[in-house]
Structures are given as C-alpha cells and as structure tokens.
Amino acid sequence: MSMNGDEPTVGQLVANASKDLSSLVRSELELAKTELKKTAIAAGTGAGMFAAAAFLALLAVILLCISAAYGLTAAGLHPAIAFLIVAGAFLLIGAILVFIGMRALKSAKGPTRAIETSKESVEALKSIGKGDDETYALPEPGVRR
C-alpha cells in the first residue's frame, strides 16, 4: 500500500473490520432474541391451551362419573349404593394402574452396559498407569467383550 492519505491504513482496516464484525454479531443476537421471544410466546400460549383442555377434560370425567351414578340410580339402586359402585370402579382402575406402573418400574434397569464399559476403561487406565508391559486397548463405547 502506498502512504497516501486517501487510503486507509492496515490498522484502520482492522479496526473497521472489527467494528463491523461486532455490529454484525450484535444484530444477529438481537434477531435471535426477537425470534426466541416470539417462539416462547407461542409455546406458552400452546401450553396454556393444553392446560385448559386438560382441566375441561377433568371436569367432563367428573360429570360422567356423576352421570353414571345417576344412571345406576335410575336403574333402581339407592343413590348411595350407586355412587359407591362408581367410586369402587375408579378405585379398582387406579389399583390396576398402580400395579402395572410398579411392574414397569421394577423392570427398568440402569445403564448396565455403560457401567460395564466404564469399569473396563478404568481398569485399562490403571494398568497403563502402572506401566504394565501388556498393552491393553480401551474398549470402544457400546462394544461388549
């Protein structure tokens, strides 16, 4: 470059590039904030709608239970017995769900393969640290020996 006063120096070019890059990063962050704000508002609105729907469904279930009890009353049962039958049916369904849930939890296992390979890796690192002559390759993740 010539030392002409019309052309910017290398320092000025670097300063301008740095300023432009900083401005670009700031504007990109501002755009991301705006987009995230709109997305958060939409997600919050959707979650609120789901909560309202769940509440209305709960009210509908309660009304259906009352209707079932009154249906049994219309069939000739005493109202107290009809309501006890409906409540007992719900308790039975709840007990069955608890039983199924407990069986599912008992069958759930921890990450046994990951624990096993981690133990193998620790043993390999210990043997390498002791300076054993035997070369030991670290196991690949997810590969059983």
C-alpha positions in Angstrom: 0.0 0.0 0.0 1.2 3.5 -0.6 1.5 6.0 2.1 -1.2 8.2 0.5 -3.6 10.0 2.9 -6.6 8.9 0.8 -6.2 5.2 1.5 -6.8 3.7 5.0 -4.0 2.1 6.9 -3.9 -1.5 7.8 -4.8 -0.6 11.4 -7.8 1.4 10.3 -8.9 -1.5 8.1 -8.6 -4.0 11.0 -10.4 -1.5 13.3 -13.2 -1.1 10.8 -13.5 -4.9 10.2 -13.6 -5.4 14.0 -16.3 -2.8 14.4 -18.3 -4.3 11.5 -18.0 -7.8 12.9 -19.0 -6.6 16.4 -22.0 -4.8 14.9 -23.0 -7.9 12.9 -22.8 -10.1 16.0 -24.9 -7.7 18.0 -27.5 -7.6 15.3 -27.6 -11.4 15.0 -28.0 -11.7 18.7 -30.9 -9.2 18.7 -32.5 -11.1 15.8 -32.2 -14.4 17.8 -33.7 -12.7 20.9 -36.6 -11.5 18.9 -37.2 -14.9 17.3 -36.9 -16.7 20.7 -39.3 -14.3 22.3 -41.9 -15.0 19.6 -41.3 -18.7 19.9 -41.6 -18.6 23.7 -44.9 -16.7 23.5 -46.3 -19.2 21.0 -45.1 -22.1 23.2 -46.6 -20.5 26.3 -49.9 -20.0 24.6 -49.9 -23.6 23.4 -49.1 -24.9 26.9 -51.9 -22.7 28.3 -54.4 -24.1 25.8 -53.3 -27.7 26.7 -53.7 -26.9 30.4 -57.2 -25.5 29.8 -58.2 -28.6 27.7 -56.9 -30.9 30.5 -58.9 -29.0 33.1 -62.1 -29.2 31.0 -61.5 -32.9 30.4 -61.2 -33.5 34.1 -64.5 -31.7 34.7 -66.1 -33.8 32.0 -64.8 -37.0 33.7 -66.3 -35.8 37.0 -69.6 -35.1 35.3 -69.6 -38.5 33.5 -69.0 -40.2 36.9 -72.0 -38.4 38.4 -74.0 -39.3 35.3 -73.0 -43.0 35.7 -74.0 -43.0 39.3 -77.4 -41.4 38.5 -77.8 -43.9 35.7 -77.4 -46.7 38.3 -79.9 -44.9 40.5 -82.4 -44.7 37.6 -81.9 -48.5 37.2 -83.3 -48.9 40.7 -80.3 -48.7 43.0 -80.2 -46.5 46.0 -78.2 -43.3 45.3 -75.6 -44.1 48.0 -75.0 -47.5 46.6 -74.8 -46.2 43.0 -72.2 -43.7 43.9 -70.2 -46.3 45.9 -70.2 -48.6 42.9 -68.8 -45.8 40.6 -66.2 -44.9 43.3 -65.2 -48.5 43.7 -64.8 -48.9 40.0 -62.5 -46.0 39.9 -60.5 -47.3 42.9 -60.2 -50.7 41.1 -58.9 -49.0 37.9 -56.5 -46.9 40.0 -55.2 -50.0 41.8 -54.7 -51.8 38.5 -52.8 -48.8 37.1 -50.6 -48.7 40.2 -49.8 -52.4 39.8 -48.9 -52.0 36.2 -46.8 -49.0 37.0 -44.9 -50.8 39.7 -44.1 -53.7 37.4 -42.9 -51.3 34.8 -40.6 -49.6 37.3 -39.2 -52.9 38.6 -38.4 -53.9 35.0 -36.5 -50.7 34.4 -32.8 -51.2 34.6 -29.9 -48.8 34.8 -27.3 -48.3 32.1 -25.6 -51.7 32.7 -23.6 -51.7 29.5 -22.3 -48.2 30.0 -21.3 -49.0 33.6 -19.5 -52.2 32.5 -17.5 -50.5 29.7 -16.7 -47.6 32.1 -15.3 -50.1 34.6 -13.2 -51.7 31.8 -11.9 -48.3 30.8 -10.9 -47.5 34.4 -9.1 -50.9 34.7 -7.3 -50.2 31.4 -6.2 -46.8 32.5 -5.0 -48.2 35.8 -2.9 -50.9 34.1 -1.5 -48.3 31.7 -0.6 -46.0 34.7 1.2 -48.9 36.5 3.3 -49.3 33.4 2.3 -52.9 32.7 4.1 -54.4 29.7 0.8 -55.8 28.5 -0.8 -53.4 26.0 -4.4 -53.0 26.7 -6.7 -51.4 24.2 -9.5 -49.2 25.6 -12.9 -50.7 24.8 -15.0 -48.9 22.3 -18.2 -47.4 23.6 -21.1 -49.8 23.4 -19.0 -52.8 22.5 -19.2 -55.7 24.9 -16.3 -58.1 25.5 
